[in-house]
Amino acid sequence: MNLKNLPKLYQYAVCPFCCKVKALLSYKQIPYDTVEVHPLNKKEIKFSKDYKKVPIWVDVDGKQVNDSTPIMRYLDDNYGKDRVFATDAKAKESEDAWMTWADETLVRALPPLIYRNISDAVKAFDYITKEGKFSWLQQRTIKYSGALVMTMVAKKSAKSQGIKNPQIHLEQCLETWAKALGNQDYLGGNKPNGADLAVYGILKSIEAMPAFRFIENNPKAFDWFQRVEGMALLAA
């Protein structure tokens, strides 16, 4: 297949917001190409005038869609016949609320745990830079400068959220999600909805990191995670 004729996702390989989009792409089996963005100079997205973050989706006709949830909704509207996002008013209200929770609570629970000190941050960036397929020099630049920056950002984030123990906070988030599932296989009922794929993608982003053990330690959340992975036919 000629990748030049595929739509492109501009991303960081382990960005939780990018992983949200990739979860829906995999679930709907939408072919696409990825462009890894350099996290320091962001030269790959200089074409984007007003939006300087990832993810960015550029369709084959050149249409640009920014930010994870708008991209997910755009893909659901324009690719494939089977809808992911809820259309029933009551189900949509619940789905929207959990999409917001995923972006405002769950995502923000991760940095204080992953980057809680320089040592952990360096380990995380060691994985991140390898996933991103950077050159040897780029890897080292990103690894150490990124680790320093993210450690400071994580401490500031934890303080602003009132998080004293990042581990306990993430465990509480996972329990909140487990309770939301109730007796259903998915929040969407018998198949994943938009919120299922968003939460799954966010947690998928740390699968290769030590912090993923907290997901594995929550039986209900981990069982759900594996069900979504099986449904979506997602590759590790």
C-alpha positions in Angstrom: 0.0 0.0 0.0 1.3 3.5 -0.9 1.6 5.4 2.4 1.6 8.7 0.4 -2.0 8.1 -0.4 -3.0 7.5 3.3 -4.3 10.1 5.8 -1.7 11.1 8.4 -1.7 11.2 12.2 0.9 13.6 13.6 1.7 12.2 17.0 4.0 11.4 19.8 4.1 7.6 20.0 3.1 7.4 23.7 1.0 10.5 24.0 -2.2 9.5 25.7 -4.3 11.8 23.6 -2.7 10.4 20.4 -3.4 6.9 21.8 -7.1 7.8 22.1 -7.2 8.4 18.4 -5.2 5.3 17.6 -7.6 3.2 19.6 -10.5 4.3 17.4 -8.5 4.0 14.2 -7.7 0.4 15.1 -11.2 -0.4 16.3 -12.7 0.9 13.0 -9.7 -0.6 11.0 -8.9 2.7 9.3 -5.6 2.6 7.4 -3.4 5.6 8.1 0.2 6.7 8.4 1.9 8.2 11.4 4.3 11.1 11.5 6.4 11.2 14.7 6.8 14.8 15.9 10.0 16.0 17.5 8.8 17.1 21.0 11.3 19.9 21.3 11.3 21.7 17.9 8.0 20.3 16.5 9.3 20.9 13.0 6.9 18.2 11.5 3.9 20.3 12.4 5.1 23.8 11.2 2.5 23.7 8.6 -0.2 24.0 11.3 -0.7 27.8 11.7 -2.8 28.0 14.9 -2.5 24.6 16.5 1.0 23.5 17.8 0.1 20.4 19.7 -0.6 16.7 18.8 -2.5 14.9 17.7 -3.2 16.4 14.3 -5.1 14.5 11.6 -4.6 15.4 7.9 -7.0 13.6 5.6 -6.1 12.6 2.0 -7.8 15.7 0.7 -5.7 17.9 3.0 -8.4 18.6 5.6 -6.8 19.1 9.0 -8.5 18.2 12.2 -7.0 19.1 15.6 -7.2 17.6 19.1 -8.1 14.0 20.1 -11.8 14.1 20.7 -12.7 16.2 17.6 -10.5 13.8 15.6 -12.3 10.8 17.0 -15.7 12.3 16.2 -14.6 13.3 12.7 -13.3 9.7 12.0 -16.5 8.2 13.4 -18.6 10.5 11.1 -16.5 9.9 8.0 -15.1 6.4 8.1 -16.9 3.1 8.3 -20.6 2.4 8.6 -20.7 1.2 12.2 -21.0 4.1 14.7 -18.8 4.1 17.8 -20.2 7.2 19.5 -23.6 7.0 21.1 -26.6 8.6 19.3 -29.3 8.0 22.0 -29.6 11.1 24.1 -29.2 9.4 27.5 -26.3 7.2 26.4 -24.7 10.3 24.7 -24.9 12.3 28.0 -23.2 9.5 29.9 -20.5 9.0 27.2 -19.8 12.8 27.0 -19.4 13.0 30.8 -16.9 10.1 30.8 -15.0 11.5 27.8 -14.6 14.7 29.8 -13.5 12.7 32.9 -10.9 10.9 30.8 -9.4 14.1 29.5 -9.6 16.2 32.7 -9.0 13.6 35.4 -7.5 10.3 34.2 -4.9 11.9 31.8 -3.8 14.3 34.5 -3.3 11.4 37.0 -0.5 9.9 34.9 2.3 12.5 34.8 2.7 12.8 38.6 3.2 9.1 38.7 5.3 8.6 35.6 7.5 11.6 36.1 7.5 11.8 39.9 11.3 12.1 40.0 14.3 12.5 37.6 15.1 8.8 37.7 11.6 7.7 36.8 11.3 10.4 34.2 14.6 9.4 32.5 13.4 5.7 32.3 10.1 6.9 30.8 11.8 9.0 28.2 14.2 6.2 27.4 11.2 4.2 26.3 9.5 7.3 24.6 12.6 8.1 22.5 13.0 4.6 21.3 9.4 4.4 20.3 9.7 7.6 18.4 12.5 6.3 16.2 14.8 9.3 16.7 18.5 9.5 15.9 21.1 8.7 18.6 21.7 12.4 19.2 18.0 13.3 19.2 17.3 10.5 21.6 19.8 11.8 24.2 18.7 15.4 23.8 15.0 14.6 24.2 15.6 12.0 26.9 17.4 14.3 29.4 15.9 17.7 28.6 12.4 16.1 28.4 12.9 14.2 31.6 13.9 17.4 33.5 11.0 19.5 32.1 8.4 16.8 32.7 9.5 16.2 36.3 8.9 19.9 37.0 5.6 19.8 35.1 4.5 16.7 37.0 5.3 18.3 40.4 3.3 21.4 39.4 0.4 19.3 38.1 0.3 17.2 41.3 0.2 20.3 43.4 -2.5 22.0 41.4 -4.6 18.8 41.6 -4.0 18.3 45.3 -2.4 14.9 44.6 -0.2 13.9 47.6 0.2 10.2 46.6 0.1 9.7 42.8 -0.2 6.0 43.1 -3.2 6.1 45.3 -4.8 8.8 43.1 -4.4 6.6 40.0 -5.8 3.6 41.8 -8.8 5.7 42.8 -9.3 6.7 39.2 -9.3 3.1 38.1 -11.8 2.2 40.8 -14.1 5.0 39.7 -14.0 3.6 36.1 -14.6 0.1 37.3 -17.7 1.2 39.2 -18.9 3.1 36.1 -18.8 -0.1 34.1 -21.1 -1.8 36.6 -22.1 -5.2 35.3 -21.6 -4.3 31.7 -18.7 -5.5 29.6 -18.2 -2.0 28.3 -19.5 1.5 29.2 -21.2 1.3 25.8 -23.0 -2.0 26.8 -22.3 -4.9 24.5 -19.6 -3.0 22.5 -17.2 -0.2 23.2 -18.3 3.4 22.8 -16.3 6.6 22.4 -15.5 6.8 26.2 -14.4 3.1 26.3 -11.9 3.8 23.5 -10.7 7.1 25.0 -10.1 5.5 28.4 -8.5 2.5 26.8 -6.2 4.6 24.7 -5.1 6.7 27.6 -4.2 3.6 29.7 -2.6 1.9 26.6 -0.1 4.8 26.4 1.6 3.5 29.6 1.4 -0.2 28.9 5.2 -0.6 28.5 5.9 1.5 31.6 6.1 0.3 35.3 3.0 2.3 36.2 0.9 -0.1 34.1 1.0 -2.6 37.0 -1.6 -0.5 38.7 -4.1 -1.2 35.9 -3.2 -4.9 36.1 -3.8 -4.8 39.9 -7.4 -3.7 39.4 -9.1 -7.0 38.2 -12.3 -5.3 36.8 -10.5 -2.5 35.0 -7.9 -4.9 33.6 -10.5 -7.4 32.4 -12.3 -4.5 30.7 -8.9 -3.3 29.2 -8.3 -6.8 27.7 -11.8 -7.0 26.3 -11.4 -3.7 24.5 -8.1 -4.8 23.2 -9.6 -8.1 21.9 -12.5 -6.3 20.3 -10.4 -3.7 18.6 -7.8 -6.3 17.4 -5.2 -3.9 18.6 -1.5 -4.7 18.2 0.8 -4.1 21.1 
